[in-house]
Amino acid sequence: MPHYRSGFSEEDFDRLKAAIAAIAEDGPFDANDVLAPVVQAGITNNAGDVATALGDLADLGYLNSLEGDPPRWERSG
């Protein structure tokens, strides 16, 4: 398994994808937008950790990283 920056396991990424699915359908989002569902899924308690994991998902091609501050993402394809 590749070493991701966030240190999340494959199971964590699966739970992260499920937690952000509904939010991603509404368009671009940032780490704060997905923090509540991610915490409810038991993944993390820190927006910085979520942002790093979202960056990992972008590196894996699951999300597109968008320009801006704060960083924003959208689902690929």
Buried (B, 14 or more C-beta within 10 A) or exposed (E): EEEBEBEBEEEBBEBBBEBBEEBBEEEBBBBEBBBEBBBEBEBBEEBEBBBBBBBBBBEEEBBBBEEEEEBBBBBEE
